[in-house]
Amino acid sequence: MENLINFDDSDLLSLLKEGNMEAFNTLFQKYYQPLCAYAHRYVGHEDLEEIVQDLFMWLWNNHENLDIHTSLSSYLFRATHTRCLNKIAQNKVKQRIETIYWKNYTGNDTIEDYQIDELTNRIHEAINRLPESYREAFIMHRFNDKSYKEIAESLNVSTKIVDYRIQKALKQLREDLKDYLPLITFLLV
């Protein structure tokens, strides 16, 4: 087996696209710890390894169709950032749903944990179906409590674009989750 440790990222990416497992392993060894450290800025230890491992699984499962237009390093860190935001949103949605259920349905034996998990999954799936720019602005605003101005500065866009993206995200989420509206008004107002 060839030692690829001295290959640069573009060569490793080319080999990965061809299905070279050694190139994948080399990239994993090179980036796993730095991506975990980066993810730790956003999520706890219990989530960060899952996020980074899922990213590498996705990278391997989609190696034939990879279309990366930036440096591989930038791509991996950006993908980790996006996955961290998604995990934050998923955790906060579940926490809010549980709080609403406990406030409104305490003592009601018909409300089960699996129903909370089901609703959480539906919301997470709907958020993940949003276009990336809408999803990112929505998560930063609703779950990271960022102002439109802070989001605009972070994404290098105007506040009007942030407002547009969030409004479009809300519209799409209202449509996708219309069957659950009484339970999730906290998310969509």
N, C-alpha and C positions, 0 to 999 in steps of 0.2 A: 504494500500500500504506500502511496506517495505521501511525503510530508509536505503539506501545503501551508505551513505556518508563515512562511515568508512571502506568500502570494499577496498581492493587493486585493482590495475589496472587489474591484471590477472584474478581475480574473476569477475570483472565488464565485462571484455572482454568475458569470458565464458558465462555469462548471456546474454550479447548482442548477441552473436552468436545464442542463443536460442530464440532471439526475445523479450527479456525483455526490454520494453520501459523505465522502471524506471532506469535500468542500463544505457541506452542511455542518458537519461536526466541527470543522475549523471555525466557521462563523459562530456556531453556538459557543465554543470555548472562548472566543474573542469577545463576544457581546453579551453573554448571559449575565455576568456579574455587573457590568456597567448599566445594563438595562434594569436590572433589579434595583440597583442603587438609585437610579433615576425614578423608577416607579415608586420607591419608598418616599419620595417627596410628596406624593399625592395619596397613596393608599397604605394601609397597614401591611405588616409582614404576611398575615394570613391571605391577603389578596395578591400581593405583588408577584410571588412565584407562579401562581396560576396564570396571571396576565402574561408574563413573559414566556412561560412554557406554551400557552395557547398561541402566542404570536409565532413562536418557532414551529409549532405544529402546522399552523396555517401556511407558513413560509414553505415548509416541505411539501405539504399537500397541494400547493399551488405553484410549485417550482417551474412547471412547464409554461405557465401563463403569466409569469411575473413581468410587469411593465413598469419599471422604476425609472423615473426621469430625474431623480436627484442622486446624491451620493447614497450608498447603501446605509451608511451610518445615520444620515439625516432621516432616511426613510424609516429605519428601525426605531429611532427615538421618537419620531412623530407618531408612528403607529402605537408605540407604548403609551404615549401621552393620550391619544384618542381612546385607547382601551381603558386607561385609568379613569378618564372622565366618564366613560360608560359605566364602569364599576361603581364610581361614586354615585352616579344617578340611580343605578339599580339599588344600591344600599339605602339611599335616602327615600326612594319610592317605597320600598318595603317597610322602612321604619315609619313613614307617614301613614301607610295603610294600616299597619298594626296599631298605631296610636288611635286612628279614627275608629277602627273596630273595637278597641278596648273602651274608648269613650262612649261610643254609641250602642254597643251591643254586649256590654258586660252582663253576664248571666244568660245570654242567649246561646243555648246548646247547639243551635243550627250553624253557627259560625265556627268553622274548623280551620286549623292551620293550613290544610291543603288548599282551602279557598283563598287564603291570604297569599300563599305561594302562587296559585294560579293567576290571580289578579296582578301580582307583581311581575310575573313572567309576561303577561299580555302587555302591560305597560312598557316593560323593557324591550320587547319585540317591536312595539310601535315606535319607540324612540330610535331603535336601531335602524328602522326602515326609512327614517328621515334622511334627506341628502346630508352629506357630511357637514357642509357649511351651516345648515339649519340646526343640525344636531349639536354641533359644537357651541354655537351661540346660545341655544336653548339650555344646554346643560350648565354652561358657565353662569347664565342668569338665574335659572331656577334652583340649581343645586349647589352652586358655589357662591351664590349671593353677590355676584359681580354686577356692577352698574353697566348700563349701555356704554358709557364713556370708557370704563375699564376694559370692557370686551373689545370695543373699537380699537383701543390702543394695543391690546394684546394681539389682535388679528390684523392690524394695519389696514383697517377699513373705516368708513365714516359711521357715525352713530345712526344715521338714517339707514344704512345697509344692515346694521345690527338689528334695528327695529323691524325692518322688512323681513329678515330671516326668522326672527322670533315669532312674528305674527304669522308667517307662512307655516312655521313648525306647529304653532298652536292650532291653526286651522286644520292641518293634516291630522294632528293627534285627536282633535275633537271628532273628526270623521272616522278615524280608525278605531276609536274607543267609545263610540256613541252608545253602545250597549252597557257601558259601565259608568256613564256620566254622573249618576247620583253619588257614586262612591269616590270619584276622583276629581271633584271640582277644585280641590286644593292645588291640583297640578295644572289645570287648564284655564284658570281665571287670571 
